Amino acid sequence: MRVRSETTVSPHSIRDNFLRVQERIAAAAQKAGRRAEEITLIAVSKTHPAEAIRMAYAAGLRHFGENRVQEWEGKRAAVGDLPAAWHLVGHLQSNKAARAAGLFHAVDSVDDLALAQRLDRARSELNAREKLRILLEVRLAGLMCIPPFLEASEEVRPHFRRLRELRDHLATQLGRPLPVVSMGMSHDFEIAIEEGATEVRLGTAIFGERAKK
Ligand SMILES: *Cc1c(COP(=O)(O)O)cnc(C)c1O
């Protein structure tokens, strides 16, 4: 995929966007009786150029999400030196699992067991110091979810609530904590926080609108 260069990002707008989003996260957390530090913001930089990622890093962002292995391979040379955490948040084809295992710290969208096993095998073959972090993605209710896009963002609340409840349930069944609930995008992250999100994935709210395909 080509990364478009006619982007409108500037260090200024990214910094302003980030500050505004931080305030909104803090307000949503407070409303739910939570602390803002419990929530990790993943800046979803897909379609935006490497320089935008560098600007966002300079503004203070430390977690970045890409949704295509190939696009990230193209940008990585320009920003891989930054000590940030690189997340894959999009669907991963199994034939790209080995590449992804070496390119990301986290794959937040694992949607089948064979894929998890492939990632695990590839990561051990790399002798990486840290294990690859993965999150399981379950349709409508899982540990990471992308609910249907609904104009009235309040309507996504039940999806977020079910995901959180499923996490609680699974954690009890497994007898160990599952600390991460990744849910909430630019148009609904405050609701996700109220319902228990520990990570929100924001593209538009940080980088502005993406160029239409
Ligand atoms: C693009 C994307 C996002 C960010 O979407 P925005 O609406 O721009 O905040 C979040 N999560 C995933 C999985 C995405 O692909």
Ligand as a Chemical Component Dictionary entry (heavy atoms), coordinates in Angstrom:
data_LIG
# 
_chem_comp.id                   LIG 
_chem_comp.type                 NON-POLYMER 
_chem_comp.pdbx_formal_charge   0 
_chem_comp.three_letter_code    LIG 
# 
loop_
_chem_comp_atom.comp_id 
_chem_comp_atom.atom_id 
_chem_comp_atom.alt_atom_id 
_chem_comp_atom.type_symbol 
_chem_comp_atom.charge 
_chem_comp_atom.model_Cartn_x 
_chem_comp_atom.model_Cartn_y 
_chem_comp_atom.model_Cartn_z 
_chem_comp_atom.pdbx_ordinal 
LIG C1 C1 C 0 -8.180  2.662  11.951 1  
LIG C2 C2 C 0 -8.354  1.913  13.226 2  
LIG C3 C3 C 0 -8.544  2.603  14.428 3  
LIG C4 C4 C 0 -8.611  4.119  14.525 4  
LIG O1 O1 O 0 -9.794  4.574  13.978 5  
LIG P1 P1 P 0 -10.257 6.116  14.171 6  
LIG O2 O2 O 0 -11.708 6.091  13.976 7  
LIG O3 O3 O 0 -9.521  6.913  13.139 8  
LIG O4 O4 O 0 -9.868  6.503  15.569 9  
LIG C5 C5 C 0 -8.656  1.851  15.593 10 
LIG N1 N1 N 0 -8.581  0.506  15.582 11 
LIG C6 C6 C 0 -8.399  -0.196 14.447 12 
LIG C7 C7 C 0 -8.334  -1.688 14.510 13 
LIG C8 C8 C 0 -8.280  0.485  13.232 14 
LIG O5 O5 O 0 -8.092  -0.220 12.092 15 
# 
loop_
_chem_comp_bond.comp_id 
_chem_comp_bond.atom_id_1 
_chem_comp_bond.atom_id_2 
_chem_comp_bond.value_order 
_chem_comp_bond.pdbx_ordinal 
LIG C1 C2 SING 1  
LIG C2 C3 SING 2  
LIG C2 C8 DOUB 3  
LIG C3 C4 SING 4  
LIG C3 C5 DOUB 5  
LIG C4 O1 SING 6  
LIG O1 P1 SING 7  
LIG P1 O2 DOUB 8  
LIG P1 O3 SING 9  
LIG P1 O4 SING 10 
LIG C5 N1 SING 11 
LIG N1 C6 DOUB 12 
LIG C6 C7 SING 13 
LIG C6 C8 SING 14 
LIG C8 O5 SING 15 
# 
